[in-house]
Amino acid sequence: MKNILVLTLTRLGDLIQGTPLISGLRAKYPDAKITQMVSTDFAEFAERIPHVDETIVLNLRQFKGKEEDRQRTLWVDVFQYLEQFMDEVKSRKFDLVVNLSHSKLSAFMNLYLNPKRTIGFACNKEGDRMSLHPWMQYFGIEPFNRAYNPFNLVEIFARCGDMDPAGETVRIETRPDDSASIAGLLAEQGIRSDDFLIGVQAGSSLEGRRWPAHYFAELIDSLTAELGAKIILFGVAGESELAGKIKDSVKNKMQVVDLTGKTNITQLTAMLPKCQYLVTNDTGTMHIAAALGVKIVGLFFAHAHPYETGPYAPGHLIFQSRIACAPCSYGVACNNIICIHSVQPKHVFGMMAEHQQTGKWQWPASWGTAPDMNLVKTEWDHKKRLRLIPLLKHPLQLVDLFKEAYYHFWPMVLEGKRLSDPKATGAEIVRFMNEHYDCGEWEKIQPALERKKQELEQLIEHAIKGIKAGFTVLKNLTGNRNKGNTLQKLTEEIESIDEKIKNIGFAHPEIKPVAELFSKRKENFLGDDPVVLTKATIQCYQRLEAESRELLRVLENVEQHQTLQNDEPNLENKAVLAGR
């Protein structure tokens, strides 16, 4: 590959979370020219993405506000701009396009560019969506199975490029003149070099994701009074009203500096590393801070999910509500956002004060339990994969078990491999569960787990029927006999099998990711040759059978190891009693 284009048009966070992928592309293709396409909103920041040779800016914002000049923006103007823009991009003849934007526009762009190879979201000539990599197919089903997803977008993006993200963190470039850009700002705001600075990002792109302003004010009062901190309020100009509300509510206003709307990208990049911590909702500022090595105290509510978009580096702390509906499904507009009240200012301050004193994120036993709150820290595992490690030992739920199983399962099966040692994998999952969860009520989980195993066996049975039906179709297509009625019946049989597979997924969310990935793969069929399509269908059923069997093996080994784990104390007690 000599000429690579990376499309990142969606969010600032995606731009930063894609940096390990770009780093991997540079390592894999050291002589290639890497170009990124971004929207106008991210143009300034995009210049700080490492290993990129050129940035192309899609400027649709130029059409916003044109109604002030005339009655309306003519669609012909937009079309002419896009045509000229895309013709220029197409003339560069990219060998590889990596589309990390999950929009219809980016998919059509990819179709128009017609690269030699595509990774990510695309569409065929009829406009039907496609996901051109196993990990992008997984990414396509993940929003509908969020509770069972153990992967950060960083890992998903990197694996889309066939790269191992082990030990990778997000990165942005700093410049020698960054510090000089804030010299006047520091003097103006009275910020000294020996101040203990804590950043606060109270805003977020979606208002429903925000921790309440009065909680931020209460936290700030504790940080200034107990730790002697000076608080820096970060944010865009549109969040100035929120910042003003917080500052008006705090007791020691002299210890709060409001920089909302007062920093450009260069100044923000220079100011963040001066902070010992950044307390933030799920925001682009959080990802910038993580890339700069600032300790994050993340607050994840409503749609925000730390497993997807948490800070990708070790040593950070994340709060999230532990209620049945968290995180919200995308597209849901909650009219009673109760999850933001699961995390109280005393929780956040207590953890920060403990960390400031000991250098560790730990929940003291004297604080008791917090059943409605998840508290995790980011940490490398023994394979240098980033994990979210629970700090509160909640009773194990079935969702926790399956999330941990999928952590080991998907990286292997999406690469067409089998787990080399299912018994060792089962033992590793059980060790993690017992270390970080209360598994004392395992007997209550077992009946539900047995039911899920039975449903996996049903998936296997349906997959085998689909394989047989597919080969029968293939035989009829390549034979010379009258095949019209037979093919019609076989097509109806396959449709019935597919419907049963889909229904199992709907009824059993724990195994729905496996069922949905089967359907997602079928979206990627190309052409209208019935023989080719039938062969592709057979392969989908074969993958479903193999993946269902592999997950079943993992769960059986988990069950065996956990049952033995629970039996050990009983055996010890019996031995003690027998010795008396």
Secondary structure, 3 states (H helix, E strand, C coil): CCEEEEECCCCHHHHHHCHHHHHHHHHHCCCCEEEEEEEHHHHHHHCCCCCCCEEEEECCHHHCCHHHCCCCCCHHHHHHHHHHHHHHHHCCCCCEEEECCCCHHHHHHHHHHCCCEEEEEEECCCCCEEECCHHHHHHHHHHHCHHHCCCCHHHHHHHHCCCCCCCCCCCCCCCCCCHHHHHHHHHHHCCCCCCCEEEEECCCCCHHHCCCHHHHHHHHHHHHHHHCCEEEEECCHHHHHHHHHHHHHCCCHHHEEECCCCCCHHHHHHHHHHCCEEEEECCHHHHHHHHCCCEEEEEECCCCCHHHHCCCCCCCEEEEECCCCCCCCCCCCCCCCHHHHCCCHHHHHHHHHHHHHHCCCCCCHHHCCCCCEEEEEEEECCCCCEEEEECCCCECCHHHHHHHHHHHHHHHHCCCCCCCCHHHHHHHHHHHHHHHCECCCHHHHHHHHHHHHHHHHHHHHHHHHHHHHHHHHHHHHHCCCCCHHHHHHHHHHHHHHHHHHHHHHHHCCCCHHHHHHHHHHHCCCCCCCHHHHHHHHHHHHHHHHHHHHHHHHHHHHHHHHHHHHHHHHHHHHHHHHHCC
